[in-house]
Every structure is written in C-alpha cells, then in structure tokens.
Amino acid sequence: MKLHNKFAKWMDKWREENVAGSQVTQCRDWLMGRVENLKACKTVCLNNNSLDRAPYYHYNKYEVEYEEPPRPMVPVTTNNNTVAPPTLQLPNAD
C-alpha cells in the first residue's frame, strides 16, 4: 500500500500540472462510450470493490455491453486466397 499511495500522490500532482479539465472529461466520456464513431454499446463503471481483499484500495472496473455481439477477427477466404484480418500499424519511433 505504501508504494501505491506514493504513486497515486505523484500521479495526482502530475495530472494537476499536465492535464486540462476538458481532457479529463474527454477521457472519461471515451471510457464510458459517450463519443461519436464508437460501436453502439452500454458501459458501466463499477467501483464497489471490497477493501477486505487485494488490492485493498478502490479502483474502477469498466464493463461494456455491445448492442450486437462483436464479430470475431478471423481470416476471410475469397477465391481460394486467405486474407488475414487487418493489423495495427504503429509509426516508427524515429
């Protein structure tokens, strides 16, 4: 708990100095699925975890229920050619 409290204190200070209130709101809205161009869903934030068991502090847990079940990422076969699902391309760190 001592390290958690130390990190939480540092994180609160860093957030206060580097993150605008509007950014906090935008992040919370994104986590709760309240932004445009997201798949239709219902997000619930649960924070009633017990302090009697690990990790012994409050945290948020997000549960998402999609209006339609997400499609599995499986390869698509067309004309005897297999096409892999799209992958995320990250920019170079250079």
Summary of the structure (lengths in Angstrom):
residues: 94
radius of gyration: 19.8
end to end distance: 38.1
largest distance: 60.2
contacts: 136
relative contact order: 0.11
helix: 30%
strand: 19%
